[in-house]
Amino acid sequence: MTFFIADDSETVCERLIDLLSEVEGAEVIGQAANVGDAVEGVRRLKPHVVILDIQMPGGSGIDVLKEIKRGGLPPLVLMLTNHASPQYRKKCLEWGADFFLDKSGDLECLLTISKSLVRRRTARGAGMGEVP
């Protein structure tokens, strides 16, 4: 299962890459530090999952969310933010975010979700003769 990380913090990106390296079957195929690069990277690379921050240069992660959830087969989106207020949560879920997590306390939750997504995709792929 492929992942794309969109966050303007190099430290957070490195931590997420380390975290996802613990998930067998997960592969980080790209990352971006601003809105424009995030939209372009997701369109070009077509990851299965996008981990997306709300506050980014060039707009917001919500702008990216709106853009990548349009059309055919959009990726799953995990919003991972320091702005985990109920208003942001509501707005993100309305625009199609699949998960909404707080950077300050939900990284273990992100790991659990990622493992579950990879397991489900692998089981589904094996059952249907697909390559996961």
WONORVEN-V197802 format. One record per backbone hydrogen bond with DSSP energy under -0.5 kcal/mol. CO is the residue of the C=O (numbers start at 1). NH is the residue of the N-H. Records with the same first field share a line. If there is no record, write none. Layout:
CO: NH + NH
This chain:
1: 27
2: 48 + 49
3: 29 + 30
4: 51
5: 7 + 32
6: 53
8: 10
9: 13
10: 14
11: 15
12: 16
13: 17
14: 18
15: 19
16: 20
17: 21
19: 22
20: 23
22: 24
23: 26
27: 3 + 29
30: 5
32: 7
33: 57
34: 38
35: 39
36: 40
37: 41
38: 42
39: 43
40: 44
41: 45
42: 46
48: 76
49: 4
50: 52 + 78
51: 6
52: 80
54: 56 + 61
56: 59
57: 35
59: 56
60: 63 + 64
61: 65
62: 66
63: 67
64: 68
65: 69
67: 70
72: 74
76: 50
77: 79 + 98 + 99
78: 52
79: 101
81: 103
82: 84
83: 85
85: 89
86: 90
87: 91
88: 92
89: 93
90: 94
91: 95
92: 97
93: 96
99: 79
101: 81 + 103
102: 105 + 106
106: 110
107: 111
108: 112
109: 113
110: 114
111: 115
112: 116
113: 117
114: 118
115: 119
116: 120
117: 121
118: 122
119: 123
120: 124
121: 125
122: 126
123: 127
124: 128
125: 130
126: 129
130: 132
